[in-house]
Amino acid sequence: MNLRQFDRRKFGTLLAAGMVAPWVRAEEFPSRPVRIVVGFPPGGPTDMMTREIAGALQDRWKQAVVTENKPGAASLPAVEQLIRSPADGYTLMLATDTPIVVLPFLRQKLPYDPLADIKPVAIVGAIPLILVASAASGFKTFSEFVTAAKARPGALDYASNGIGAGLHIAMERMQRAAGIELNHIPYKGSGDALPALVGGQVPVMWDTIPSSLPLIRSGKLIPLAVGGLERVSLLPDVPCMPELGYPGFDVGLWMGLVARSGTPAAILEKIEGDVLAAQQNKSFVERVAARGFERRTAGMAEFAKRIQEDYARNKALFAQLKIKKD
C-alpha cells in the first residue's frame, strides 16, 4: 500500500502517537528545541552530567536543549517518557545502567523492553566508584582488606545502597574477582549506608567518588581502590583495580545518551557525531573532571556492545545471587 492509498487521518494519529517516525533530514536536525529526560532530581551526579551535555549540544546546535527531570522508581518515569515520545530525536534520555541492564533482573514485568525499545547513541561519561573503608576498620590498603577477608570468610560486613543496586553489584563482582566472601548489609540508599560506614557500623563499601570525596578529604573514610580502569585526577594516589592485579575490572556506573528505537538512522548518526565532538571540547573535559566524573567516549556500536555485555553478565550474576524479582 502506498501513501496515497493510506488513510491520512489514521497516519496522522499514528504519527502523533509516535508510532511512525517523521521524515527528518539529518542536515536540518535540530530545527527546534530538544529535550533530554533524566531519571534523577536536580543536583545529583546524573543530572549534572545531563546539563553539561545539554549545554555542549546547545552550543553546537544553536537550539535550546532542555533538561527535564523525571525522578523516582529507578528511572522508570524517565524511560516511559522517552518511549511515549515520537521517534524523531527531539526527545532523548541520559540513562544510567539501572533501567537497561539491572531492572530486568529485579522486576517481574517492565513497561518496556530494555533491548528493543531503547536505542543507545553515545556514552558520555561514568560515575567512578571507589572502595572505601571506615577509619575505625583499621584498613589502610586494599591488600590489608583482602587479607582480612580471606582470614575470616563471611565474617566481614559491607554496606550497599540496596539489594541489586549498583554498589551491591560492584561488591559482588569484586568478591568473585578477589576470591573472598563478605556479608552484605543492604541499606535503603547511599544516604543511609554512608553514615553507617563513617560511624563504624560496617567496615567497607563501594561508593561514588563525588559522594565520598569530602569524607575522604576529612579523614573519615579511607580510600582503598578506584573501581575503573585508570586512576582519577581527584585522587591521584589511589590505585585502580587493574594496578592491583585485576585486569579489565571496571565497575564505574556509565551514563549514556539514548533515543527511542525507530529514530531515523541519519538523525541518530547526527546526534552521535555531535555528542562525540562536544566531548573533545577542552572546557567540557575540565568541567566534567572537576565534578568527579570519569571521561568516557563511545559511539553507537561500542555503546550497544557494552549494554549487551553488561546485560549478559548481570543475568548470570543475578541468577547466582538468587534475588527474587518484585
C-alpha positions as CSV (number, residue, x, y, z in Angstrom):
1,M,0.0,0.0,0.0
2,N,1.4,3.4,-0.9
3,L,0.9,6.6,0.9
4,R,-1.8,7.9,-1.4
5,Q,-3.9,4.8,-0.6
6,F,-3.2,5.2,3.1
7,D,-5.9,6.9,5.3
8,R,-4.3,10.2,6.1
9,R,-6.3,10.6,9.3
10,K,-5.0,7.3,10.5
11,F,-1.5,8.2,9.6
12,G,-1.8,11.5,11.5
13,T,-3.0,9.6,14.6
14,L,-0.1,7.2,14.4
15,L,2.4,10.0,13.9
16,A,1.0,11.9,16.9
17,A,1.3,8.7,19.0
18,G,4.9,8.3,17.9
19,M,4.3,5.0,16.1
20,V,5.6,6.4,12.8
21,A,8.9,8.2,12.6
22,P,8.6,11.6,10.8
23,W,10.8,12.1,7.7
24,V,13.5,14.4,9.0
25,R,16.6,15.3,7.1
26,A,19.8,14.9,9.2
27,E,21.2,18.2,7.9
28,E,18.1,20.0,9.2
29,F,18.3,18.5,12.7
30,P,17.5,20.0,15.1
31,S,15.2,22.7,13.8
32,R,13.5,23.2,17.1
33,P,14.3,22.7,20.9
34,V,15.4,19.2,22.0
35,R,14.8,17.8,25.5
36,I,16.9,15.4,27.5
37,V,15.0,13.4,30.1
38,V,16.8,12.3,33.2
39,G,15.5,9.9,35.9
40,F,17.0,11.8,38.8
41,P,16.2,15.0,40.7
42,P,18.2,18.3,40.1
43,G,21.6,18.5,41.7
44,G,22.6,14.8,41.6
45,P,25.5,13.4,39.5
46,T,23.4,12.2,36.6
47,D,21.5,15.5,36.5
48,M,24.8,17.4,36.5
49,M,26.1,15.4,33.6
50,T,22.9,15.8,31.7
51,R,23.2,19.6,32.0
52,E,26.8,19.5,30.8
53,I,25.9,17.6,27.7
54,A,22.8,19.7,27.1
55,G,24.9,22.9,27.3
56,A,27.5,21.5,24.9
57,L,25.0,20.4,22.4
58,Q,23.1,23.7,22.6
59,D,26.3,25.5,21.7
60,R,26.8,23.2,18.7
61,W,23.2,23.2,17.5
62,K,22.2,26.8,18.2
63,Q,18.9,25.4,19.5
64,A,17.6,25.1,23.1
65,V,18.5,21.8,24.7
66,V,16.3,21.4,27.8
67,T,16.9,19.1,30.8
68,E,13.6,17.5,32.0
69,N,13.8,15.8,35.4
70,K,11.6,12.7,35.9
71,P,12.9,11.3,39.2
72,G,12.0,8.2,41.1
73,A,11.3,4.5,40.6
74,A,14.8,3.6,39.3
75,S,14.3,5.9,36.3
76,L,11.1,4.2,35.1
77,P,9.1,7.5,34.6
78,A,12.0,8.8,32.5
79,V,12.1,5.7,30.3
80,E,8.3,5.8,29.9
81,Q,8.5,9.5,28.9
82,L,11.1,8.6,26.3
83,I,9.2,5.6,24.7
84,R,6.0,7.6,24.6
85,S,7.6,10.4,22.6
86,P,7.9,10.4,18.8
87,A,10.9,8.6,17.4
88,D,12.4,11.7,15.9
89,G,15.4,12.5,18.0
90,Y,13.8,15.5,19.7
91,T,13.3,13.6,23.0
92,L,16.4,11.9,24.3
93,M,17.3,10.4,27.7
94,L,20.5,10.5,29.8
95,A,20.4,6.9,31.1
96,T,22.4,5.0,33.6
97,D,22.8,1.3,33.6
98,T,20.0,0.7,36.0
99,P,16.9,0.8,33.8
100,I,18.6,-1.1,31.0
101,V,20.8,-3.8,32.5
102,V,19.7,-4.1,36.1
103,L,15.9,-3.6,36.4
104,P,15.1,-6.5,34.0
105,F,16.5,-8.8,36.7
106,L,14.8,-7.1,39.7
107,R,11.2,-6.7,38.3
108,Q,8.8,-9.4,37.1
109,K,7.5,-7.1,34.5
110,L,8.6,-3.8,32.9
111,P,6.5,-1.4,30.7
112,Y,9.3,-1.5,28.1
113,D,11.8,-3.9,26.5
114,P,15.2,-2.5,27.5
115,L,17.0,-4.0,24.5
116,A,14.3,-3.4,21.9
117,D,12.7,-0.1,22.9
118,I,15.8,1.9,23.7
119,K,18.5,2.9,21.2
120,P,22.0,3.6,22.5
121,V,23.5,6.7,21.0
122,A,26.7,7.6,22.9
123,I,28.3,7.0,26.2
124,V,29.0,10.5,27.7
125,G,30.9,9.6,30.9
126,A,31.0,7.4,34.0
127,I,30.5,7.9,37.7
128,P,33.6,6.3,39.0
129,L,33.3,4.1,42.1
130,I,35.7,3.8,44.9
131,L,36.2,1.2,47.6
132,V,36.2,3.0,50.9
133,A,36.8,1.8,54.4
134,S,35.7,3.3,57.7
135,A,38.6,4.9,59.7
136,A,37.6,2.6,62.5
137,S,38.2,-0.5,60.4
138,G,42.0,-0.1,60.5
139,F,42.4,-0.8,56.8
140,K,44.9,1.4,55.0
141,T,45.3,-0.6,51.8
142,F,43.4,-2.9,49.5
143,S,45.7,-5.8,50.3
144,E,45.1,-5.4,54.0
145,F,41.3,-5.6,53.4
146,V,41.6,-8.7,51.2
147,T,43.9,-10.4,53.7
148,A,41.4,-9.8,56.5
149,A,38.5,-11.0,54.4
150,K,40.3,-14.3,53.4
151,A,41.2,-14.9,57.1
152,R,37.6,-14.8,58.1
153,P,35.3,-15.9,55.2
154,G,31.8,-14.4,55.5
155,A,32.6,-12.6,58.8
156,L,33.4,-9.1,57.3
157,D,30.4,-6.9,56.6
158,Y,30.0,-4.5,53.8
159,A,27.3,-1.9,53.1
160,S,25.4,-1.1,49.9
161,N,22.6,1.1,48.7
162,G,20.2,-1.8,48.4
163,I,19.9,-5.3,47.0
164,G,20.6,-5.4,43.3
165,A,21.7,-1.7,43.2
166,G,24.9,-0.6,41.6
167,L,27.1,-0.6,44.8
168,H,25.9,-4.1,45.6
169,I,26.7,-5.4,42.1
170,A,30.2,-3.8,42.3
171,M,31.0,-5.7,45.6
172,E,29.6,-9.0,44.3
173,R,31.8,-8.7,41.3
174,M,34.8,-7.8,43.4
175,Q,34.3,-10.8,45.7
176,R,34.4,-13.1,42.8
177,A,37.4,-11.5,41.3
178,A,39.4,-11.5,44.6
179,G,38.2,-14.9,45.8
180,I,36.7,-13.5,49.1
181,E,33.4,-13.9,50.8
182,L,31.7,-10.9,52.6
183,N,28.5,-10.4,54.5
184,H,26.1,-8.0,52.8
185,I,24.3,-5.3,54.8
186,P,21.9,-3.6,52.4
187,Y,20.6,-0.1,53.2
188,K,17.7,1.8,51.6
189,G,20.2,4.1,49.8
190,S,23.6,5.6,50.0
191,G,22.2,8.3,52.3
192,D,21.7,5.6,54.9
193,A,24.7,3.5,54.1
194,L,27.4,6.2,54.3
195,P,26.6,7.3,57.8
196,A,26.8,3.7,59.0
197,L,30.2,3.4,57.3
198,V,31.5,6.6,58.8
199,G,30.2,5.6,62.2
200,G,32.0,2.2,62.0
201,Q,28.9,0.0,62.0
202,V,30.2,-1.5,58.7
203,P,33.9,-1.5,57.7
204,V,33.7,-1.2,53.9
205,M,31.6,-0.3,50.9
206,W,31.8,0.8,47.3
207,D,30.6,4.4,46.7
208,T,30.6,7.0,44.1
209,I,33.6,9.3,44.2
210,P,31.6,12.6,44.1
211,S,29.7,11.3,47.2
212,S,32.7,10.0,49.2
213,L,35.3,12.7,48.3
214,P,34.5,15.1,51.1
215,L,34.6,12.3,53.7
216,I,37.9,11.1,52.3
217,R,39.4,14.5,52.4
218,S,38.3,14.9,56.0
219,G,39.9,11.6,57.0
220,K,36.6,10.0,57.9
221,L,36.9,7.4,55.1
222,I,40.0,5.6,53.8
223,P,40.2,5.1,50.0
224,L,41.4,1.6,49.1
225,A,40.9,1.3,45.3
226,V,39.3,3.0,42.3
227,G,36.8,0.8,40.5
228,G,37.7,2.0,37.0
229,L,40.4,1.1,34.5
230,E,42.5,4.2,35.4
231,R,43.3,6.3,38.4
232,V,41.2,9.5,38.8
233,S,42.7,13.0,38.9
234,L,40.8,14.0,42.1
235,L,42.5,11.1,44.0
236,P,45.8,10.5,42.1
237,D,47.4,8.4,44.8
238,V,44.6,5.8,45.0
239,P,45.4,2.8,42.8
240,C,42.8,1.4,40.3
241,M,41.8,-2.3,40.3
242,P,43.9,-3.3,37.2
243,E,47.0,-2.0,39.0
244,L,46.1,-4.2,42.0
245,G,46.1,-7.3,39.8
246,Y,42.6,-7.3,38.4
247,P,42.9,-6.5,34.6
248,G,39.7,-5.3,33.0
249,F,37.9,-4.9,36.3
250,D,35.5,-1.9,35.8
251,V,32.5,-1.1,38.0
252,G,32.1,2.5,37.0
253,L,28.4,3.5,36.5
254,W,28.2,4.5,32.9
255,M,26.0,7.3,31.7
256,G,24.8,7.4,28.1
257,L,22.5,9.3,25.8
258,V,19.8,7.1,24.4
259,A,16.9,7.6,22.0
260,R,13.7,5.8,21.3
261,S,14.1,2.8,18.9
262,G,12.8,3.7,15.5
263,T,14.5,7.0,15.3
264,P,15.9,7.5,11.8
265,A,19.5,6.3,11.4
266,A,20.6,9.6,9.9
267,I,19.3,11.5,13.0
268,L,21.0,9.1,15.3
269,E,24.3,9.4,13.5
270,K,24.0,13.2,13.6
271,I,23.4,13.2,17.4
272,E,26.2,10.6,17.9
273,G,28.7,12.7,15.9
274,D,27.8,15.9,17.7
275,V,28.0,14.3,21.2
276,L,31.4,12.8,20.4
277,A,32.7,16.1,19.1
278,A,31.3,18.1,22.1
279,Q,33.2,15.7,24.4
280,Q,36.5,16.8,22.9
281,N,36.0,20.4,23.9
282,K,38.7,21.3,26.5
283,S,36.3,23.3,28.6
284,F,33.8,20.4,28.7
285,V,36.6,18.0,29.7
286,E,37.8,20.2,32.5
287,R,34.3,20.8,33.9
288,V,33.5,17.1,33.9
289,A,36.7,16.2,35.7
290,A,36.1,18.9,38.3
291,R,32.8,17.3,39.2
292,G,34.4,14.0,39.8
293,F,33.2,12.2,36.6
294,E,35.3,9.9,34.5
295,R,35.5,10.9,30.9
296,R,34.3,8.1,28.6
297,T,33.6,8.4,24.9
298,A,31.9,5.7,22.8
299,G,29.5,5.8,19.9
300,M,26.5,3.7,19.0
301,A,28.3,0.5,18.1
302,E,30.6,0.4,21.2
303,F,27.8,1.6,23.5
304,A,25.5,-1.2,22.2
305,K,28.2,-3.8,22.8
306,R,28.7,-2.5,26.3
307,I,25.0,-2.9,27.0
308,Q,24.9,-6.4,25.6
309,E,27.9,-7.4,27.7
310,D,26.6,-5.9,30.9
311,Y,23.1,-7.4,30.3
312,A,24.6,-10.9,29.9
313,R,27.0,-10.5,32.9
314,N,24.2,-9.3,35.2
315,K,21.8,-12.0,34.0
316,A,24.4,-14.6,35.1
317,L,25.2,-12.7,38.4
318,F,21.6,-12.3,39.5
319,A,20.9,-15.9,38.8
320,Q,23.8,-16.9,41.1
321,L,22.6,-14.5,43.8
322,K,19.1,-15.9,43.5
323,I,17.5,-12.5,44.0
324,K,13.7,-12.7,44.0
325,K,12.1,-10.4,41.5
326,D,9.5,-7.9,42.7
